[in-house]
Amino acid sequence: MKDLRLGFIGAGFIARFQAEALRNVRGTQLAGVYALKGAEELAAQAKKAGIGECRVYSSVAELCKNVDAVALLAPNFVRVELMEEVADAVKAGAELKGIICEKPLGRTVAEAKRLVDLVEEAGIPNAYFENQLHMKCIQKALQQLEPQRLSMGELTLARCSEEHSGPHEGWFWDPTRQGGGVLSDMGCHSVAVAWYILTPVGKPLTFMEPVSVTADVALLKWGQEKYRKQLLARMGVDYAKVPAEDFATGTITFRNPETGQLVRGQFTNSWMYDKQGLRLLMDGLGPGYTFEVNTLRSPLEVFIGDEAAEAVLDAESALEKATASRGLLAVQPNEADLYGYVAELEDAVAAFTQVRAPLASWRYGLEITKLCQAAYMAAERRETLDLTDGNMQAKLEGYTSLIAQGKGAEVLM
Ligand SMILES: NC(=O)c1ccc[n+]([C@@H]2O[C@H](COP(=O)([O-])OP(=O)(O)OC[C@H]3O[C@@H](n4cnc5c(N)ncnc54)[C@H](O)[C@@H]3O)[C@@H](O)[C@H]2O)c1
């Protein structure tokens, strides 16, 4: 069978990470890229890594004409316009076997809904990229515990967090472009993986029904004058005027529609986690059994003393969002695999070559957007939101959080 020719729209941080992951994926090659910046560098990376003769295209339309599937890997604030261009390209004759969208699907429920409408009207098979569902640690934990889940009863509590010291580009920090702060950016991961952990054996991703949500958002580090100034100088975003949350936590209650049992998923996310680098921490608790994942634990530890630190490599070669280049460093030898990027690409390739349906579609991404936006609404109103209330869906559709509107000072200060 011929390789699936994949095209990237966007050539920044996640595109480079996915290109790294592609080295471990069979049946596909990176055939093209379109991006405002970084396309030539990405094409060179692809050639060097042997993952494809990646050509640089000057428009979405040109890219779509020359590849089998595309991945939307550009910032959140250009998602809809880029998808409109993909849909136009398909109308003009491009034959796409699939399209990938990175998380979060939309910055608001209305935006996520628009994306689902566009992709379904264009008739393109679609995959929503939530890498944490594909993490081998999570998959293995759930498989290993299957006998206990079936005999003792399912997991009743999932606690999921993703934390690091803050994003790498200014647009992530700007709530009006990104869609909020850390809850929009990383809460979508933790909410999704908590829901997934709580899903009974053999049931679909959205089987457990969301019943209610509570949430709390705060600006703990980057609102302080010293750090606000740093942020303004480094990222060009002024948290004195347009702040976003750097900490978010909350609980979602889910109901099993067959048994009526209620279970809880907790999420905690921050951009103020100053340890060695990115940490994903998840645990699942069931009656008589438990699992725990902590990505800062590695079989590999490297120590670099002060005297030797002069000759150190770029800190990020140890770990995503690394904050230190000396001392005792946790080093992950294959982050692309650890975080689930390899497995999510394999899943998309299988889906677009008609082997099986993808684990997560854009419709699922819309459900995640709804839960994250409901969490913003719960935090803003300081109340537990009843997700079974018939009017709530309509309210969420017209909702943009105060933080995303640039009015974060009303909530955070
Ligand atoms: N799954 C994950 O763990 C993960 C990690 C990082 C980012 N992401 C997601 O990936 C997306 C991109 O994030 P990033 O960190 O790569 O951002 P980035 O800023 O590092 O890179 C963005 C890329 O998109 C290009 N771009 C911007 N506007 C464009 C336009 N109108 N047309 C074409 N190209 C355009 C830029 O030139 C750049 O190449 C975001 O939605 C983000 O949420 C996911």
Ligand as a Chemical Component Dictionary entry (heavy atoms), coordinates in Angstrom:
data_LIG
# 
_chem_comp.id                   LIG 
_chem_comp.type                 NON-POLYMER 
_chem_comp.pdbx_formal_charge   0 
_chem_comp.three_letter_code    LIG 
# 
loop_
_chem_comp_atom.comp_id 
_chem_comp_atom.atom_id 
_chem_comp_atom.alt_atom_id 
_chem_comp_atom.type_symbol 
_chem_comp_atom.charge 
_chem_comp_atom.model_Cartn_x 
_chem_comp_atom.model_Cartn_y 
_chem_comp_atom.model_Cartn_z 
_chem_comp_atom.pdbx_ordinal 
LIG N1  N1  N 0  -1.040 18.517 21.935 1  
LIG C1  C1  C 0  -0.158 19.270 22.500 2  
LIG O1  O1  O 0  0.458  18.875 23.485 3  
LIG C2  C2  C 0  0.121  20.632 21.947 4  
LIG C3  C3  C 0  1.316  21.269 22.276 5  
LIG C4  C4  C 0  1.565  22.533 21.736 6  
LIG C5  C5  C 0  0.624  23.132 20.905 7  
LIG N2  N2  N 1  -0.541 22.485 20.625 8  
LIG C6  C6  C 0  -1.555 23.138 19.765 9  
LIG O2  O2  O 0  -1.016 23.277 18.452 10 
LIG C7  C7  C 0  -1.417 24.513 17.866 11 
LIG C8  C8  C 0  -0.168 25.278 17.434 12 
LIG O3  O3  O 0  0.643  25.534 18.552 13 
LIG P1  P1  P 0  2.238  25.779 18.428 14 
LIG O4  O4  O 0  2.758  25.669 19.810 15 
LIG O5  O5  O -1 2.806  24.927 17.367 16 
LIG O6  O6  O 0  2.246  27.295 17.968 17 
LIG P2  P2  P 0  3.495  28.103 17.371 18 
LIG O7  O7  O 0  3.186  29.545 17.576 19 
LIG O8  O8  O 0  4.777  27.542 17.895 20 
LIG O9  O9  O 0  3.469  27.771 15.797 21 
LIG C9  C9  C 0  2.389  28.158 14.985 22 
LIG C10 C10 C 0  2.725  27.930 13.514 23 
LIG O10 O10 O 0  1.559  28.287 12.758 24 
LIG C11 C11 C 0  1.946  29.254 11.764 25 
LIG N3  N3  N 0  0.821  30.155 11.476 26 
LIG C12 C12 C 0  0.307  31.162 12.225 27 
LIG N4  N4  N 0  -0.725 31.743 11.603 28 
LIG C13 C13 C 0  -0.879 31.102 10.420 29 
LIG C14 C14 C 0  -1.743 31.252 9.325  30 
LIG N5  N5  N 0  -2.722 32.165 9.309  31 
LIG N6  N6  N 0  -1.572 30.436 8.273  32 
LIG C15 C15 C 0  -0.605 29.494 8.257  33 
LIG N7  N7  N 0  0.265  29.313 9.265  34 
LIG C16 C16 C 0  0.125  30.108 10.333 35 
LIG C17 C17 C 0  3.130  29.977 12.361 36 
LIG O11 O11 O 0  3.884  30.619 11.339 37 
LIG C18 C18 C 0  3.869  28.783 12.988 38 
LIG O12 O12 O 0  4.569  28.079 11.996 39 
LIG C19 C19 C 0  -2.249 25.219 18.930 40 
LIG O13 O13 O 0  -3.606 25.040 18.650 41 
LIG C20 C20 C 0  -1.885 24.545 20.232 42 
LIG O14 O14 O 0  -2.948 24.528 21.161 43 
LIG C21 C21 C 0  -0.790 21.244 21.104 44 
# 
loop_
_chem_comp_bond.comp_id 
_chem_comp_bond.atom_id_1 
_chem_comp_bond.atom_id_2 
_chem_comp_bond.value_order 
_chem_comp_bond.pdbx_ordinal 
LIG N1  C1  SING 1  
LIG C1  O1  DOUB 2  
LIG C1  C2  SING 3  
LIG C2  C3  SING 4  
LIG C2  C21 DOUB 5  
LIG C3  C4  DOUB 6  
LIG C4  C5  SING 7  
LIG C5  N2  DOUB 8  
LIG N2  C6  SING 9  
LIG N2  C21 SING 10 
LIG C6  O2  SING 11 
LIG C6  C20 SING 12 
LIG O2  C7  SING 13 
LIG C7  C8  SING 14 
LIG C7  C19 SING 15 
LIG C8  O3  SING 16 
LIG O3  P1  SING 17 
LIG P1  O4  DOUB 18 
LIG P1  O5  SING 19 
LIG P1  O6  SING 20 
LIG O6  P2  SING 21 
LIG P2  O7  DOUB 22 
LIG P2  O8  SING 23 
LIG P2  O9  SING 24 
LIG O9  C9  SING 25 
LIG C9  C10 SING 26 
LIG C10 O10 SING 27 
LIG C10 C18 SING 28 
LIG O10 C11 SING 29 
LIG C11 N3  SING 30 
LIG C11 C17 SING 31 
LIG N3  C12 SING 32 
LIG N3  C16 SING 33 
LIG C12 N4  DOUB 34 
LIG N4  C13 SING 35 
LIG C13 C14 SING 36 
LIG C13 C16 DOUB 37 
LIG C14 N5  SING 38 
LIG C14 N6  DOUB 39 
LIG N6  C15 SING 40 
LIG C15 N7  DOUB 41 
LIG N7  C16 SING 42 
LIG C17 O11 SING 43 
LIG C17 C18 SING 44 
LIG C18 O12 SING 45 
LIG C19 O13 SING 46 
LIG C19 C20 SING 47 
LIG C20 O14 SING 48 
# 
